[in-house]
Amino acid sequence: MSYQRGSLKKVHRKEGETWVLRYRVSTADGRRVEHNTPIGLVRKFFRDEDAWREVDRLGILIRINDAPTSNRIRFDALAEHYLKADFGADAVRPKSENSTTIMEHLVRDYLIDRWGQDIAEDIKPLAIQRWLKSLNAESKLAWTSIAKVRGIMSRIYKVGILHERITKNPVLAVETRCKTTYRAIVLTPTQTFNILKSLTNPLHHTLVLTCAATALRSSEILALRWEDILWLEEQIRVSKRWIKGMDGETKTEASDGYVPLHPVLANHLRWWRNQTPYREDRDFVFPSLKAKGRVPLSSSVFVADYLRPAAKPAGVQIHDGQRFGLHNLRHSLSNWLVNKARVDPKTVQGILRHSRIQTTLDLYTQNDGDEARGAQGKYLKAMGVTAKMVQ
């Protein structure tokens, strides 16, 4: 806590009007509360300068700034303060509901569960490092997830220092591994085309084709309405994603934008619009027929019942327990464009709508111009997809 001088105030008391020094201290639960210390009667110290001289004579400022309770906040209180500061209504950078839910889970179910009752500034770096290692060895948590937990814990301390709840961050000395062992299954254009041939349901066929050609995230493609298909502009607008049964904000600011709509893909979407019973502007492009179009189809059910069974006969090697879904189509497009078609990585970054090109290059290997549409057309042609006649 930084040095504080407090403030003087006149209050009415039984013995007469009295000078009172007001200042704040931190309690063990992290709250900042006001304390009042009487200085003397106003009739004795007529001017505030006289009252301040009495404060100095009594040594009160030294005592309140050396108070042993000023930094004895428990970790659970520090963590809850962080959630309020970074994710509450007054947060400088508002977070999506999904991000907030994930963060609350990590903070409360991991960090507070382990360190909540400890005094924040008494937690030692070595104890933190040993605990993080145990999360991998005993709880089988991936190192990438452990690195994220470490980052959140460090952020909790940084916010605490910023708000003068604590004075040091023990996590700074803690090391962890962060390299992921996950390797996404990448499909070739031929494998993707074979999957498309086996999907006889036009809803499923058009969904996979659109996902393969646009690299939209599954939550983004499910949220699409027909009004988001901008036929004349040759673009698809991405302004939301489907989360927990409702529309939510895009994953990042960079995700809110447009992806190209090549004429071949547009042709297939027009054909599908003529087939679906839900073709109004506000209707979902890929609706749940069981729910009569009120919600989009379930991505997890579609993947389990249709996509995975179609992928294995198409030559896709999927081991038991290995992750595979619509997101693999996103990886496949970016990988092919960069490594096979030699498309400028900046163009691929625009299609994927990554805020940093390094993310595109590292993990997956808003441009909306002719070059992006041409790149998408190359992929459609490589798959052997041609324009469908509109009825």
Helices and strands as residue ranges (DSSP letters): E 7-13, E 16-26, E 32-41, H 48-58, H 60-65, G 68-71, H 75-87, H 97-106, I 107-112, H 113-115, G 120-122, H 125-137, H 143-162, G 170-173, H 189-198, H 202-214, H 218-222, G 226-228, E 229-230, E 235-238, E 241-243, E 246-248, E 257-260, H 263-275, H 299-302, I 303-307, H 308-311, H 327-339, H 345-352, H 357-359, I 360-364, H 370-383
